[in-house]
Amino acid sequence: MDAEVIVVGAGPVGLLLAGDLAAAGRSVTLLERRPPGLSNLTRALAVHARTLEYLDARGLADELIDRGRRVSRPRGIAGIELDLSGLRTRFPFVLVTPQYEVERLLERRARKAGVDIRYGTGAIGVEQDPAVVTVRVRRADSPVTEGDADAVGAPEGALRARWVVGTDGHRSTVREAVGLPFPGHTFPASLVLADVRMTEPPPGPVRADARENAFALVASFGDGRYRVVGWDTRNEVPEDTPVALDELREITRRVLGTDFGMHDAGWLSRLRSEERQVPTYRVGRVFLAGDAAHVHSPAGGQGMNTGLQDAGNLSWKLVAALEGRPGSGDLLDTYDAERHPIGELALRSSGALLRAAVLRPAPARGARDLLARLFAGTPALRDRALGQVTGIGLGYRAGRGTRPLVGRRAPDLALAGGPADGPSSAPQTPSRLYEALRAGRFVLITPQGEPSPFTGTPDADRVRHVWWANPDRRTALLIRPDAHIVGVGDAPDPARRAEDLRAALARHGGAG
């Protein structure tokens, strides 16, 4: 094997996944068609609360927040302001930051963990048998050595691994190679995007609105630069049509009443908004994540976030499989069972937002604005929608049974530390759950002083044991590495409670 796992595509999703695997001690090769130094400038600019929690569980969130701009009260259609400050999370805001800042942070972590990143190397085919996946690759910058056409580094060669993950975008070579369709449709009109400076910037960090045939969004990066997005439903031109700043100025003036004196565009792009999803995220030893598995409208900023959460769901399950844990094959099947419905939900909700933004008949727009105000003023509806868009309200139903907590996202629970049994990479006295998760293991929270039921078992090295900060808490929780609850121990008898927790890990964690 050239690596245990080959990840194809070094965008945020591939970088997070590869970094997770390498941090767990697995050998990973990450392939990226782009040459080194060429920034992956794409449409993503929003990092939501659940993604920040994922990054916090890796010790990365605070640094990224320092590079971006927190927006707690974004203003959208009809001037409606959404208050995120009440979200039950350490991150009650949306972080506005360009995607390349996310990539820089994740690439640095991946390299430090030992990922073999190969820029300028594209996958051109994937073949698999029951034990091995072979990825045919092509490099444009290496000379051919006679008689060495299969060598790594030659213009064409092959790499072999136990597992392959395609994170190579909506035109995924991996997806095509395994024969998966990508059903859905493409909006006829293209979006135009630019990163600009402004002589008369808007007063708030984010401003968005829609008119009869158009939508515009302006978001500040906090350093004098602004991302501007415009969509004119009447402008049906080929995606490769060059973009002029005047086109974006005209849309922005029509929708927002001004172009804010935008100038000095550092980046201009045109793209089609698509709604597509593969029927399954797994084919044998090959998985898909991010845009390779699902693409949808940029409305709500859910694309990159959904993909990063795909990676967080899959990485620890691949680690269990590579460790040879019994039951890990069934565990890997839960990746599709859990993430496919989430991708479908993002597809539907982002599409509904985009369609609502560009309603044409005036009565329909009036009804939309009225419903939007009603929605914003109804806490139950608002909180449910915000929980979905930000990710903190999403959970997994599979395997829940009669335990309603199982599958739910675990908030950042307060801890009183625990026994000094963690690895050197884990805090010995973590004060909150997401600190305890940084070792990439399951976390068991028990009443203070209660021993771990995993001590002396083959799973002892997989579970970080900590105690509740509140001495009155008498239940126990078992948390997956991706911060979802997998087991609840609430039986009065400690022996029965320990038995329930061990069964939960065996059932949901590929236990040994």
N, C-alpha and C positions, 0 to 999 in steps of 0.2 A: 504494500500500500504506500502511496505517496503521502497520504494523510488519512486520518480517521474520518474527517468530514471535509468536503469541498463546498464552499459557499460561492455562488456565482453572482456577482454584482456587489460593488462596494459603496452603495448608498447607505443611508442611515440604518436601514433594516439589516442589511448584510453585515455592517460593521458592528452593530449591537450583538447580533447572533454569534458572529465569529469571536468577539471579545468574551462573551459569556462562556463559550465552549473552551476557549484557551485558558480563561481564568480558573476553570475547573480541572485543568491539567490535560486537556485533550489536544491532539495535534490537528491544526486547521490550516487549510490553504484557501485564501480569498482571491478570486479572480475578478479583474475589472478591465473591461475593454478600453476605457479611457486611458490615455497616457498619464504618467505622473505629473502633478502640478496643474492639470486642467480641472477647474472647479466644476462641480456638478450643480450648475445653476438651474433650479427648478422652481415650481410654484409654491412650495411649502414655506410658510412664515409663522405658523402658530404652533406652540407646544402647549398641550392641554394638561390639566391637573394630573390625570392618571399616568400620563407619560412622564411627568416630572416625578411622580412617586416611583415609577420604575427606575428612573435615573438616580433617585435618592437611595434606592436599595443597592446601588453600585457606587455610591459616594460621589456622584457627578452632578447632582441637581444644582447645588449652590453655585458652582462655577459657571454653569450655563446661565443661570438667572442673572449673574453679575454682567453677562455679555448682552442681555436682552432688555426688554422693557415690559414691566408688568402692567397688565390692563385688567382692572377689576370691574369696570363699568363700560363695556363696549356699547357703542351706539349703532343701531342698524336701521332697517326699513321703517319709514314713517317716524323717524326720530326716536324710536323706542330704545330706552337704555336698560340693559340687563345687568343686574347686580350679582356679581359672582362672589362677593365677600362672605356670603352665608354658606358657601360650600363647605362640607365637613371634611376638610383636608388641610394639610399643612400648606397647600398651594392654592388658595382661593382666588385664582386669577388665570388669565391666559397669558403666556409669555410670547411676546412678539420678537422673533429673532430669525435671521435668514437661515435656510437649511444648511448652508455650508458651515455655520458655526456649530451646529449639531454634529456634522460629519467630522470636523476637526477634533472635537472632544472625543468622539467615539473611536476615531482612527488612532489617536494617541494612546487611548486605553488598550485597543486591540494590539498595537505593536508592543506595548509594554508587557502584555500577557503572553506574547510569543506567536501571534498570528503571522503566517507567511503571506504577506500581501503582494500580489503580482499585478501591477498596473501594466497596461498595454498588452494584456493577454485576454483574449476573448474565447468563450466557449462556442464551438461550432457544431457540437453534437453530443448526445448523451446516450449511453447504452448500459443496460444493467442485466445481471443474472441474480440468482437468489442470494449471493454472498458479496458481490462487488458491483460498484458503479464505475464506469469508465467515461471520463469527460474528454472529448477531443478538443484540443485548443489550437489557437493560431496566434502567433506573435509576428508583428510586422517589423520589429526592430532588431531581430537577431539573424545573422547569416546562417545559411544552411551548411552543415558539415557533411561532406559526402559519406554515405553509409550510416548517417546518424539522424535520419529523418524522424525517428520516434523520440528523440531526446527532448527532455524538458528544456525550453529555451529556444528550440528550433522553431522556424515559422509554423510548422505543424507538428503536433505531438499528442501525447495522451497522458492523462493523470488518472490515478485510481484511488478510490476511497470506499469506505463502508457505507457512507451516506452522502447524499448531495442535496443541497438546498438552493433553489432558484430564487434569488432576490433581485433579478435582473430586469425589472420594470415591465411596463405594459406591452412591450414588444419582445417578451421573454423568449430567448432561445431554448432555455430549459423546458418551458411549458410546451413549446412546439415539438421538441425532441421526444417528449413522452406522450405525445399525441392527444393532449387535452384541448378541447375546444374552449373558446373564450366568448360565450354568447352575450349578447347585449346590443347596444346601439350607440351611435355617435351623434351628438348635437351638430346640426348643420353649420351653425355660426361659431366662429372661433373666439376664444378669449385672447386678449392682448395684455401683456404684463411688462412692467419696467421698474427698475430701481433708479430713483431720481433724487435730485435736490430741489428745494422750493424756495422762492423768494417771499411767498405769502402763505406759509403752511397753515393748516387747520388748527384750531385751538386744542383739540383733544388728540389722544394717541391713535384712535381708530375712528374713521367715519365711513359709512356705507349707506347707500340708498339705491332706489330703483325708480325708473320712469317707464313710460309705456313700452318702449322697445329696448331698454338698455339698463345696465347695472354698473355701478362703479364702487370701488373700495380704495381707501387710502389708509395706510398703516405706517406709523413711525417706528423706525428701528432705535430711536433714541440718541442717535449720533449725527443728526442732520440729514440722514438718508430716509427715503420713503419708498415703500412698495406700493405701486398703483396697479390695480386690476380693472379692466374694462371689458364689457361684453355688450355688443350691439347685435341683437337677433336678426337684424336686416342685412348684416354684412357677411354674406356667405361667400368666403373666398378660400382658395386652397391653403392648407396649413403652412406650406413653404413660401407663401407670399410675404415679402419683406415687411417689417413693421416700422412705421415712422412715428416719432413722438407726437406729431400733429394728430394722428389718428386717436391716440389716447387722450390728448388734450380735448379734442372735440367731444368724446364720450363723457369725459369728466365734467366739462362745462354744461353739457345737456342734462346730466343727472344731478350734479352737486352745485351747479350755478357758477362755478369757477374752476379754472385749472390750477389754481394756487401758484402760478408762476413756475411750473415745473420745468427743469432744465438739467443739463449734464447727466443724461441717461447713461448709467454705467452698464446697463444690460437691458435689452429689449427682446421679447420673445412672443411667439404666437403658438397657441396650442388648442387642440380640440378637447372639449369636455366629453368624456365617455362614461358609460355605465355598463360595466361588464364584470362577470365573475365566473371562475372555473367551477365545474360541478363538484370537484373534490380537490382538497389541498395535498393529497398524497397519492402517489402511484409507486407502489413497491418501496424501494429504498430512496425515492426522490420526493422531496417536499417543495411546496411553493409558499412564499410569504410576500406580504406587501403588494406592490402594484403588479407583480407577476401573477398574483392570485385574484386581485380585485382592483378595479379602478372606478372612480365615481367623480361627481362634481366637486369642485373645491369649496363649495358652500359649506360653512361650518368648520373648515379647516381640519377635517377628519382623516385625510389620506395618510400622511406620514405617521400620524399618531396611531391609527389602526394597524399599520404595518409594523411599527415598533412594538406594539403589544402582541402582534403575531409572534415576533421574535422572542419576546419574553416568555410566552407560553411554550414555545417549542424547545428552547435551548436546554432547560433542565431535564426535559423528557429524553432528549438525545443523549445527555450525560448518563442518565440511568441505563439506557440501552447500551452505551459503550462500556459501562461498568459491568454489563452482563447480569443486571438485576432480573430475577424471575418476574414474569408478568410485564416486562418493559415493552413487549410487542403490543399488548393491549393498551398500554399507557400511550404509546405513540399514536394509536388510532384515535385517542381522545383529542389530539391536536385538531383534526378536521372537525370532529363532533362539536368541539367548543368554539373554534374560531370561525367556521363557515357561517353560522347564524349571525355572528357579530359583523362580519363583512357584509352580509346581506342587509342587515339593519342600517349600516352606514350608507350603503348604496341607496336604499329607499329614502332615508331622511335627508341626505344631501341633495338628492334629486328633487325632492319635494320643496326644499328651501330654494333651489335655483328656479324652479318653475314658478313658485310664488313670487319671486323677485321680479319676474319679467312678464307678469300678466298684462294682457293688452287692453281688454275692454275696461273702460273707466269704472263701471259698477263693480266689476270683479276686484279691481284694485282697492276700491273703497271698502268692500267687504273684507278683503285681506287685511287692511290696516285696522279695521274694527276688531277682527279676530285676534290680530297680533297684540293689540292693547289689552284685550280680555285675557289672553294667555299670560302676558307679562304681569297682570294684576291678580292672577290666581295661583297662589303658592304651590298647590299640589301639581298642577299642570306644568308650571315653570320649572319646579325642582326636578320633575321626572325628565323633562326634555334636556335640561342642563346636565343632569346626571349621565344621560346617554352621550351627548356631544363631548363632554369633558372626560368621559370614560369612568368616572367614579361610581356611577350607578349600574355598571354592567357586571354581570356575574354569569356563572355556568350552571345550568340545570342538570346536566348529565350526572347520574350517580348520586343525586341529592337524597333521594328516598324520603324518609320522614323527617330528616334533619334540615330545617329551613336555612340554617346558617351555612351548611356545606355548599361550596361553590361561590359564595359571596366574596367580594373584595374585603380584605381586612384593612381597617383604618390604621393609622399610625399610633398604635396602642402604647400607653405609658408602662414602663418596666422598672423593676428595682434591681436590674442586673440579674445575676444567676451564678451557678457554680462555675468556677474557672476551668471549664472543660472545652473551651472553644479553640480553634486553630489560631495561629498568630495573625491571620488576616481578619479575624473577627474581634470586635471590641469585647474586652473581658467583662466590662460592666456597662452594657448598652442601656441607655435610658429610654429608648423607644424602639418599636418593632422594626422600622426600616433600617436602623443601625444594625440590629441583630441579623437582618437578612443579607448583609453585605458579604458574608462568607459563601453565599450561593447555596445554602443548605435549607432544609426544613427548619422551622422554628417551633418549639414546643413551649407554650406559656402555661405554667402551673401555679397553684397557690405557693406562697413563700415557704421555703423549707421542704416542699414535697419533692421526693426523688423522681427522676425520669424513668418511665417504664421501659425505655430502650437501653438503659445501662446494661452492659454485658451481652447484648444481642448483636447479630450481624449488622443491624441498622444504626448502631450507636454513633458511627462516624458521619451519618447523614443528617443528624438532628441536633440542632443547637438548642440547649435547654436554658430557659430564662424564667424569671418569676414576675408575677403581677406587681405593679407599684402599689396597688391598693391591697392592704393586708386582709380585707374582708372578702375579696373575690375567692370563691371556692371551686369554680369550674376550671377546666383546662381546655386550651385550644391548640390544634396542630395546624400550622400555616405552611402552605407550599412555598417554594422559592420565588414564585411570581406573585406572592402576597394575596393568595386566595385561600380561604378556610377549607381545610380538607377533613378535619376531624374535631369532634366535640366530646369532651369527657365531663359529664355532669352527674354521673351515678353517685349516690351517697357513699357506696363502698369503694375505697381506694383501689382494691384489687380489680373490681369490675371496671372502674374508670380506666385503669391501665390497660386492661384487655380491650376495651373499646378503642383506645388510641392506637394500639398496635394493629388492630384490625383495620382501622382507617388508613394507616400507612400502607399496609399490605394491599388494600383494595384500590387505593388511588395513587400510590407512589412507586409502583414497581419495586416492592420491598424485597429484601434479601432473605 
